Amino acid sequence: MKRTQLLTALIAGVLSFSSCSSDNSSAKSESKAEAVESPSSVPEAKEVQEEETQDQTLVLNEGLRWEANIETTTGVSTMLEMVINEEGRSAKDLAILQEKLNTEFKGIFEKCNMKGESHIQLHNFLLPLKTAMNGLSAEAEEDRVKSLDELKTQLSLYSDFFE
């Protein structure tokens, strides 16, 4: 079941990446980008994303944060607020939260106008989010709560990497 959810999340991520209005073909900057491991890695992502050849590690822009468009920053801020304020743990509560998060997530992609390496880094940030969002519909309460915690952690990283 978890493997099916992971595969579904990865496929959704690939489709979402291709729907973004920015150009994904920009070459990855080989300059002094500072590598930072993301808290949730998805090893199979490289196999599924044929057009994406770089790794999925979220990095800074030579020690500085990447410039993001206001719509992305607002969307991530809204998602973080929803996750922090969520008090329910039942399947029904988290299904409602998941629906709201998916709507906001979709809006981020629809309004995406970032290009180049900052665009690639945004996708490196978003992929673990989608995986954690899908985990909110897990059968076991423990798995749902774990996904909620992963969402809080990942969303909190945004301001460390983007401005």
KOLPA-403738 format. One record per residue (C-alpha): residue number from 0; residue in one letter; x, y, z. Coordinates in Angstrom, 3 decimals. Layout:
<vexgus>
VEXGU  num  residu        xx        yy        zz
VEXGU  NUM       a         X         Y         Z
...
</vexgus>
This chain:
<vexgus>
VEXGU  num  residu        xx        yy        zz
VEXGU    0       m     0.000     0.000     0.000
VEXGU    1       k     2.772     2.455     0.954
VEXGU    2       r     4.677     1.604    -2.217
VEXGU    3       t     1.562     2.377    -4.292
VEXGU    4       q     1.140     5.718    -2.496
VEXGU    5       l     4.804     6.578    -3.097
VEXGU    6       l     4.574     5.682    -6.781
VEXGU    7       t     1.368     7.725    -7.108
VEXGU    8       a     3.053    10.693    -5.432
VEXGU    9       l     6.067    10.460    -7.725
VEXGU   10       i     3.928    10.266   -10.853
VEXGU   11       a     1.843    13.211    -9.649
VEXGU   12       g     5.047    15.139    -9.044
VEXGU   13       v     6.305    14.438   -12.557
VEXGU   14       l     2.998    15.539   -14.056
VEXGU   15       s     2.973    18.639   -11.873
VEXGU   16       f     6.522    19.518   -12.885
VEXGU   17       s     5.671    19.302   -16.555
VEXGU   18       s     2.612    21.523   -16.090
VEXGU   19       c     4.598    24.346   -14.505
VEXGU   20       s     4.901    27.334   -16.824
VEXGU   21       s     8.653    27.660   -16.365
VEXGU   22       d    11.356    26.077   -18.487
VEXGU   23       n    12.765    22.950   -16.788
VEXGU   24       s    15.654    22.580   -19.221
VEXGU   25       s    17.954    25.138   -17.572
VEXGU   26       a    21.386    23.797   -16.826
VEXGU   27       k    22.176    23.211   -13.188
VEXGU   28       s    24.585    25.749   -11.793
VEXGU   29       e    27.854    24.028   -10.975
VEXGU   30       s    29.071    26.999    -8.934
VEXGU   31       k    29.578    26.980    -5.197
VEXGU   32       a    26.040    25.879    -4.313
VEXGU   33       e    25.876    24.749    -0.692
VEXGU   34       a    24.254    21.307    -0.460
VEXGU   35       v    21.734    20.647     2.305
VEXGU   36       e    19.932    17.341     2.653
VEXGU   37       s    16.152    17.557     2.577
VEXGU   38       p    14.485    15.832     5.527
VEXGU   39       s    12.370    13.590     3.313
VEXGU   40       s    14.182    12.043     0.396
VEXGU   41       v    12.591     9.973    -2.328
VEXGU   42       p    15.245     7.713    -3.898
VEXGU   43       e    13.009     6.484    -6.726
VEXGU   44       a    12.350    10.040    -7.913
VEXGU   45       k    15.367     9.958   -10.251
VEXGU   46       e    14.065     6.832   -11.974
VEXGU   47       v    10.570     8.250   -12.514
VEXGU   48       q    11.611    11.727   -13.625
VEXGU   49       e    13.322    10.952   -16.907
VEXGU   50       e    13.697    14.596   -17.945
VEXGU   51       e    15.186    15.595   -14.580
VEXGU   52       t    18.804    14.457   -14.460
VEXGU   53       q    20.047    16.419   -11.442
VEXGU   54       d    19.775    15.065    -7.927
VEXGU   55       q    16.905    16.007    -5.640
VEXGU   56       t    19.042    17.727    -2.991
VEXGU   57       l    17.814    21.158    -1.992
VEXGU   58       v    20.727    23.629    -2.130
VEXGU   59       l    21.301    27.300    -1.435
VEXGU   60       n    22.413    29.801    -4.090
VEXGU   61       e    26.092    30.107    -3.161
VEXGU   62       g    25.084    30.395     0.480
VEXGU   63       l    22.148    32.722    -0.216
VEXGU   64       r    18.435    32.043    -0.454
VEXGU   65       w    16.788    31.718    -3.867
VEXGU   66       e    14.419    34.415    -5.060
VEXGU   67       a    10.875    33.068    -5.326
VEXGU   68       n     7.761    34.656    -6.767
VEXGU   69       i     5.267    36.103    -4.286
VEXGU   70       e     2.550    33.584    -5.244
VEXGU   71       t     4.802    30.682    -4.272
VEXGU   72       t     5.817    32.287    -0.987
VEXGU   73       t     2.192    33.081    -0.148
VEXGU   74       g     1.071    29.547    -1.047
VEXGU   75       v     3.732    27.893     1.096
VEXGU   76       s     2.958    30.261     3.980
VEXGU   77       t    -0.739    29.397     3.721
VEXGU   78       m     0.043    25.675     3.690
VEXGU   79       l     2.292    25.991     6.753
VEXGU   80       e    -0.418    27.869     8.619
VEXGU   81       m    -2.971    25.164     7.757
VEXGU   82       v    -0.661    22.397     8.979
VEXGU   83       i     0.337    24.184    12.184
VEXGU   84       n    -3.278    24.956    13.052
VEXGU   85       e    -4.552    21.432    12.345
VEXGU   86       e    -5.710    19.866    15.583
VEXGU   87       g    -7.565    16.846    14.191
VEXGU   88       r    -5.914    13.477    13.817
VEXGU   89       s    -8.810    11.430    12.484
VEXGU   90       a    -8.866    10.174     8.924
VEXGU   91       k   -11.735    12.558     8.178
VEXGU   92       d    -9.929    15.615     9.625
VEXGU   93       l    -6.746    14.893     7.716
VEXGU   94       a    -8.628    14.125     4.488
VEXGU   95       i   -10.142    17.617     4.670
VEXGU   96       l    -6.701    19.095     5.350
VEXGU   97       q    -5.245    17.089     2.473
VEXGU   98       e    -7.850    18.477     0.084
VEXGU   99       k    -7.096    22.056     1.160
VEXGU  100       l    -3.346    21.481     0.860
VEXGU  101       n    -3.744    19.940    -2.597
VEXGU  102       t    -5.704    22.995    -3.750
VEXGU  103       e    -2.976    25.348    -2.506
VEXGU  104       f    -0.247    23.098    -3.947
VEXGU  105       k    -1.944    23.113    -7.340
VEXGU  106       g    -2.166    26.906    -7.169
VEXGU  107       i     1.586    27.140    -6.613
VEXGU  108       f     2.185    25.205    -9.840
VEXGU  109       e    -0.389    27.159   -11.810
VEXGU  110       k     1.177    30.485   -10.812
VEXGU  111       c     4.768    29.315   -11.185
VEXGU  112       n     6.879    31.719   -13.229
VEXGU  113       m    10.303    30.932   -11.816
VEXGU  114       k    13.104    29.961   -14.185
VEXGU  115       g    16.536    28.417   -14.062
VEXGU  116       e    18.148    26.980   -10.972
VEXGU  117       s    15.699    28.651    -8.552
VEXGU  118       h    12.897    26.829   -10.392
VEXGU  119       i    14.717    23.505   -10.064
VEXGU  120       q    15.307    24.118    -6.351
VEXGU  121       l    11.627    24.914    -5.868
VEXGU  122       h    10.761    21.516    -7.339
VEXGU  123       n    13.336    19.881    -5.041
VEXGU  124       f    11.474    21.518    -2.161
VEXGU  125       l     7.988    20.579    -3.412
VEXGU  126       l     8.507    16.872    -4.179
VEXGU  127       p     8.847    15.805    -0.511
VEXGU  128       l     5.803    17.961     0.272
VEXGU  129       k     3.640    16.062    -2.182
VEXGU  130       t     4.811    12.740    -0.771
VEXGU  131       a     3.959    13.834     2.782
VEXGU  132       m     0.587    15.228     1.666
VEXGU  133       n    -0.294    11.863     0.156
VEXGU  134       g     0.586    10.241     3.490
VEXGU  135       l    -2.273    12.103     5.157
VEXGU  136       s    -4.633     9.521     3.686
VEXGU  137       a    -2.769     6.539     5.170
VEXGU  138       e    -4.893     3.927     6.892
VEXGU  139       a    -2.978     3.947    10.166
VEXGU  140       e    -3.320     7.008    12.405
VEXGU  141       e     0.377     6.739    13.267
VEXGU  142       d     1.283     7.096     9.569
VEXGU  143       r    -1.073    10.067     9.128
VEXGU  144       v     0.416    11.864    12.136
VEXGU  145       k     3.941    11.122    10.881
VEXGU  146       s     3.049    12.657     7.498
VEXGU  147       l     1.613    15.717     9.243
VEXGU  148       d     4.890    16.139    11.158
VEXGU  149       e     6.872    15.732     7.910
VEXGU  150       l     4.740    18.442     6.316
VEXGU  151       k     5.455    20.835     9.191
VEXGU  152       t     9.176    20.147     8.920
VEXGU  153       q     9.353    20.507     5.136
VEXGU  154       l     7.173    23.627     4.967
VEXGU  155       s     9.281    25.220     7.720
VEXGU  156       l    12.382    24.799     5.532
VEXGU  157       y    11.001    27.136     2.862
VEXGU  158       s    12.242    30.344     4.472
VEXGU  159       d    15.708    28.821     4.875
VEXGU  160       f    16.027    28.372     1.106
VEXGU  161       f    13.740    30.971    -0.527
VEXGU  162       e    12.977    34.648    -0.101
</vexgus>
